[in-house]
């Protein structure tokens, strides 16, 4: 790779890391081409980018970004997953496949200049999705109104049952 190509790759990766909400470093030793293709496909479905990068180029690319904290963890063959959208999306997909494939290891993540360890990333995975949170909030907002309607309807229902019981009593 000549110097111009390297500079272009560094500039492209620098721009992507600047815009990314989260970047996660992974080890992928022992994964065959089929598994890597499957992983990339699933990451793409979740709007997550994944790239195997040269350590030196990555260190240069993250310089001056909030992902610079990852530089110290660039050793050996490393893959980087990042997302411009939902920050938890890469962690969910990677954690799912890391359970299935022992060759895939989640190392560390960076977001907003902070370094997150494996335990932190696992905690992200247990968080509900954005849609799940919206559903919970909507349910919490609707619960008082539903309860109020039920309480307001209860006396009229009881009166109707009382009148029906009285009419049945007179008939028999």
C-alpha positions in Angstrom: 0.0 0.0 0.0 1.5 3.3 -1.0 1.5 6.5 1.1 -1.4 8.1 -0.6 -3.6 5.0 -0.1 -2.6 4.9 3.6 -3.4 8.6 4.0 -6.8 8.2 2.4 -7.6 5.2 4.6 -6.5 7.1 7.7 -8.6 10.1 6.7 -11.7 7.9 6.0 -11.3 6.0 9.3 -10.7 9.2 11.2 -13.9 10.7 9.9 -15.9 7.5 10.7 -14.5 7.3 14.2 -15.3 11.0 14.8 -18.9 10.5 13.9 -19.3 7.1 15.6 -21.2 7.0 18.9 -19.3 3.9 20.0 -16.4 1.8 18.8 -15.7 -1.7 20.1 -12.5 -3.7 19.6 -12.7 -7.4 19.0 -10.3 -10.3 18.6 -11.4 -12.8 16.0 -8.7 -15.5 16.0 -9.9 -18.9 14.9 -12.9 -17.7 13.0 -13.2 -18.9 9.5 -14.3 -16.9 6.5 -17.9 -18.2 6.7 -18.3 -17.1 10.3 -16.8 -13.7 9.6 -19.1 -13.2 6.7 -22.1 -14.2 8.9 -20.9 -11.8 11.6 -20.5 -8.9 9.2 -23.9 -9.6 7.7 -25.6 -9.4 11.1 -23.7 -6.3 12.0 -24.8 -4.7 8.7 -28.4 -5.5 9.5 -28.0 -3.6 12.8 -26.5 -0.6 11.0 -23.1 -1.4 12.4 -19.8 -1.2 10.5 -17.0 -3.7 11.1 -13.5 -3.6 9.8 -10.2 -5.4 10.4 -7.6 -2.7 10.6 -3.9 -2.4 10.8 -2.9 -1.3 14.3 -0.7 1.6 13.2 -3.2 3.0 10.8 -6.0 2.8 13.4 -3.8 4.6 16.0 -3.2 7.4 13.5 -6.9 7.5 12.5 -8.3 7.8 16.1 -5.8 10.5 17.0 -7.7 13.6 18.0 -11.1 11.8 18.4 -12.9 10.6 21.5 -11.9 7.0 20.5 -8.2 7.7 21.0 -8.4 5.8 24.3 -8.6 2.6 22.2 -5.0 3.1 20.9 -3.4 1.4 23.9 -5.4 -1.8 23.3 -4.3 -2.3 19.7 -2.2 -5.4 19.8 -2.3 -8.3 17.4 -5.1 -8.8 14.9 -8.0 -6.6 15.9 -11.4 -5.8 14.4 -13.3 -2.6 15.1 -17.1 -2.4 15.2 -18.7 1.0 15.3 -22.1 2.6 15.0 -23.3 6.0 14.1 -26.8 5.3 15.4 -27.8 3.2 18.4 -24.7 2.9 20.6 -25.8 -0.5 22.0 -26.4 -2.2 18.6 -22.8 -3.4 18.1 -22.5 -4.7 21.6 -25.7 -6.8 21.2 -24.6 -8.5 18.0 -21.1 -9.1 19.1 -22.1 -10.5 22.5 -24.5 -12.9 20.8 -21.8 -14.3 18.5 -19.1 -14.2 21.2 -21.3 -16.7 23.2 -21.6 -19.0 20.2 -18.0 -18.7 18.9 -15.1 -18.8 21.5 -12.7 -17.4 18.9 -14.6 -14.0 19.0 -13.6 -11.9 22.0 -14.9 -8.5 22.9 -12.0 -6.5 24.2 -12.9 -2.9 25.1 -15.2 -0.1 23.8 -14.9 3.7 23.6 -17.7 6.2 23.8 -17.5 9.9 24.5 -13.8 9.6 25.4 -14.4 6.9 28.0 -13.0 3.4 27.9 -15.4 0.6 28.7 -14.4 -2.9 29.8 -16.0 -6.2 29.0 -18.2 -6.2 32.0 -19.6 -2.7 31.0 -20.3 -3.9 27.5 -22.2 -7.0 28.9 -24.2 -4.6 31.0 -25.1 -2.6 27.8 -26.4 -5.8 26.2 -28.8 -6.4 29.1 -30.4 -2.9 28.6 -33.7 -2.9 26.8 -33.8 -1.6 23.2 -34.9 1.9 22.5 -38.3 0.5 21.2 -38.6 -1.5 24.4 -38.0 1.6 26.5 -40.6 3.6 24.5 -43.1 0.8 25.1 -42.5 0.8 28.8 -42.8 4.5 29.1 -46.0 4.5 27.0 -47.4 1.7 29.3 -46.5 3.8 32.4 -48.2 6.8 30.9 -51.4 4.9 30.0 -51.7 3.0 33.3 -53.2 5.9 35.3 -55.7 6.7 32.6 -56.7 3.0 32.3 -57.1 2.7 36.0 -59.2 5.9 36.2 -61.6 4.6 33.4 -62.0 1.3 35.2 -62.7 3.0 38.5 -65.2 5.4 37.0 -67.0 2.5 35.3 -67.1 0.3 38.4 -70.1 2.0 40.2 -72.3 1.9 37.1 -71.4 -1.7 36.5 -72.3 -2.6 40.1 -75.6 -0.7 39.8 -76.4 -2.6 36.6 -75.7 -5.9 38.2 -77.8 -5.0 41.2 -80.8 -4.0 39.0 -80.4 -7.3 37.0 -80.2 -9.4 40.1 -83.3 -7.6 41.5 -85.2 -8.2 38.3 -84.2 -11.9 38.3 -85.3 -12.2 42.0 -88.7 -10.7 41.1 -89.1 -13.2 38.2 -88.5 -16.2 40.4 
